[in-house]
Amino acid sequence: MTARALFCLSILGISLPALAEGAIRVAVGSDPTKQVIQGLLVTPTGVIDGELVMEGDAITCVAVTCPVPAGASVFTVTDAFVYPGFIDAHNHVAYNVLPKWTPPRLYQNRSQWQAATPYKLFKEPYNTLKVKLFCEMVKWGEIAALMSGITTVQGTAPNQTCFKGFVRNIENQSDLGLPLDHIRTHILDVSSFKGKLDPDKTKAFVIHLAEGVDERSRREFDTLKAKKLLVPETAIIHGTAFGEAEFADMGRVGAKLIWSPQSNLALYGRTTNIPLALKHGVRVALGIDWNVSGSDTIFDELRVAAAVNEEQWNGAIPDSQWVEMITHSAAHALGVDHLLGSLQAGRKADIAIIRARTPDHSAGLLLNTAGDVEGVWVGGDLLYGNASVVEAARPNACELTVVQGTGKRVCAPMQALAAVLGKQFPYLVPTAR
């Protein structure tokens, strides 16, 4: 079934025939460093019914049949797809302890709402919390990301180690063995950027640019070019003000785009012209931006993207792009596609098992919710999933929670973090997402 058909059914409130709930059977082995997943594997060349072997933090085999290492635990998956761990290509994670913000009006550029009194008042709790609890705020946001199948996120302050151990924070090159300047980020106005990029060292330059709908926003692209920063390594976040000329220039050099449709719509009333970007060969990744004006989960963000695609662009984005935008294209934008974003031998063992609501592994994501996330591994460590599965693999090690009526376990101190943050602001009580 196509993404258009799925979208039409969802807006009409028509339910698809119920599929059997995904199930994972576990045979626990004697060697915790070796694991095998058997099921429908989403690989770069298509879905195969096969086996994936994890040894330590890496994938060592993906095939119809793999040699099973001695002592390995075996996870047999039915009625679900095994994906590479999802990548949120842009998110201000620490802000996600805040509730939703409803802008009082639409803006022309990001400077306007950032300077507006309603936003400053809304942001005051963040300013208070971050003085002493910044690391706890990040941990809370990363746990929420993990619970929607995300294993890597861009957008947290670099040079921090206090929140290491949950999802990968790409600025810190989490356990990837890369130098810190492999990925550089710039969140301020491009005019404030000093220095140069060394392409031998920096493989991803991630920059906020043209976030808005006015000429002032568009001119930031001119500044980027004048500073000689429009290079293959550049990944532009937003680009909402771009038109034909800007995307043509990006396509010529091989620059990438990171798209956050929900936040764009909430703040500016329109989003980036993705069909125009794709026309010029620009590779597109998806990022939530933040929960404040963006989506709560990567599935919700995909649904917003699909809605815009159907309502404004007549389905110009092909179905295959949805899974690409949150896996391999996102890894490519961040310069880590040799390590993350695909199920291949030699890649890190970042895995997400998601209930199959349709036979289409890409368009079917538009129907998934957080309750459909059945197992998430980061670097070979099972950190979240169905309660019975996690308890069998990691007995008495992970906290019990309920997500959309389904029992889950999360291998992180969720309740403790909620208690710490909740002492400051009561709305931060733990809730099932």
Order of alpha helices (4+ residues) and beta strands (2+ residues): alpha-beta-beta-beta-beta-beta-beta-alpha-alpha-beta-beta-beta-beta-alpha-beta-alpha-beta-alpha-alpha-beta-alpha-alpha-alpha-beta-beta-beta-alpha-beta-beta-alpha
